[in-house]
Amino acid sequence: MSGGTPVSPSRTRDRKREALAAGSPIQPIIKDVGEIYSRLLDHRPVIQGEIRYFVKEFEEKRGLRELRVLENLKNTIFETNEHVLPKCEQAMRDNLNEVFKKLQAANDMIHKLQEKEHEERKLQADKLMAREEKHIAHWEEFMKEQQNKQAEVDEEHRKAMERLKEQYSEMEKELAKYAPF
């Protein structure tokens, strides 16, 4: 390990395995396991390659393009903050006051409509109660009339029955006069 090139940890592990397994029948198995490990689980070479590609792509090929894009973005944001945003705020304030006044007027109108509707419902309920009381009074009067008429009819019926009884008793007396016994 002395000198210029560093030894990777995976190579060190491979050498240790080879030294332990030297001269034994499991040496090919350990070698295969080492290869499988390095292919499936050791991603450092792939990641290092991707990092090199990214750095090369970003620094070399793109050059100052990102810097120009960022500068344009900075200018656009500055322009927006200094000119567009204050104009929008002022327009919003002006329109917001007008909208607030319109909303207040609409709210007042709705409140008045609700009051009218409440009064109208109360008036309708009062009319309904008066009508119901009137109907109840008419019904009671009608029932009294019916009872009076029933009493009159019953009285007439009783008188008619008495007249018929008297008539039949006179007829029996008349018949008794003509009867031989």
ChimeraX attribute file (.defattr): number of C-alpha atoms within 10 A of each C-alpha:
attribute: neighborCount
match mode: 1-to-1
recipient: residues
	/A:1	6
	/A:2	6
	/A:3	5
	/A:4	6
	/A:5	7
	/A:6	8
	/A:7	10
	/A:8	8
	/A:9	9
	/A:10	14
	/A:11	12
	/A:12	11
	/A:13	12
	/A:14	16
	/A:15	12
	/A:16	12
	/A:17	15
	/A:18	17
	/A:19	11
	/A:20	12
	/A:21	16
	/A:22	12
	/A:23	9
	/A:24	9
	/A:25	9
	/A:26	11
	/A:27	16
	/A:28	13
	/A:29	11
	/A:30	16
	/A:31	15
	/A:32	12
	/A:33	12
	/A:34	18
	/A:35	14
	/A:36	12
	/A:37	13
	/A:38	16
	/A:39	11
	/A:40	9
	/A:41	9
	/A:42	13
	/A:43	11
	/A:44	11
	/A:45	11
	/A:46	10
	/A:47	11
	/A:48	11
	/A:49	10
	/A:50	12
	/A:51	12
	/A:52	12
	/A:53	12
	/A:54	12
	/A:55	11
	/A:56	12
	/A:57	12
	/A:58	14
	/A:59	12
	/A:60	10
	/A:61	10
	/A:62	11
	/A:63	11
	/A:64	12
	/A:65	11
	/A:66	12
	/A:67	11
	/A:68	11
	/A:69	11
	/A:70	12
	/A:71	12
	/A:72	12
	/A:73	12
	/A:74	12
	/A:75	12
	/A:76	12
	/A:77	13
	/A:78	12
	/A:79	12
	/A:80	13
	/A:81	12
	/A:82	11
	/A:83	11
	/A:84	12
	/A:85	12
	/A:86	12
	/A:87	13
	/A:88	11
	/A:89	11
	/A:90	11
	/A:91	11
	/A:92	13
	/A:93	12
	/A:94	11
	/A:95	12
	/A:96	12
	/A:97	11
	/A:98	12
	/A:99	13
	/A:100	11
	/A:101	12
	/A:102	12
	/A:103	12
	/A:104	12
	/A:105	12
	/A:106	12
	/A:107	12
	/A:108	12
	/A:109	12
	/A:110	12
	/A:111	12
	/A:112	12
	/A:113	12
	/A:114	12
	/A:115	12
	/A:116	12
	/A:117	12
	/A:118	12
	/A:119	12
	/A:120	12
	/A:121	12
	/A:122	12
	/A:123	12
	/A:124	12
	/A:125	12
	/A:126	12
	/A:127	12
	/A:128	12
	/A:129	12
	/A:130	12
	/A:131	12
	/A:132	12
	/A:133	12
	/A:134	12
	/A:135	12
	/A:136	12
	/A:137	12
	/A:138	12
	/A:139	12
	/A:140	12
	/A:141	12
	/A:142	12
	/A:143	12
	/A:144	12
	/A:145	12
	/A:146	12
	/A:147	12
	/A:148	12
	/A:149	12
	/A:150	12
	/A:151	12
	/A:152	12
	/A:153	12
	/A:154	12
	/A:155	12
	/A:156	12
	/A:157	12
	/A:158	12
	/A:159	12
	/A:160	12
	/A:161	12
	/A:162	12
	/A:163	12
	/A:164	12
	/A:165	12
	/A:166	12
	/A:167	12
	/A:168	12
	/A:169	12
	/A:170	12
	/A:171	12
	/A:172	12
	/A:173	12
	/A:174	11
	/A:175	11
	/A:176	11
	/A:177	10
	/A:178	9
	/A:179	8
	/A:180	6
	/A:181	5
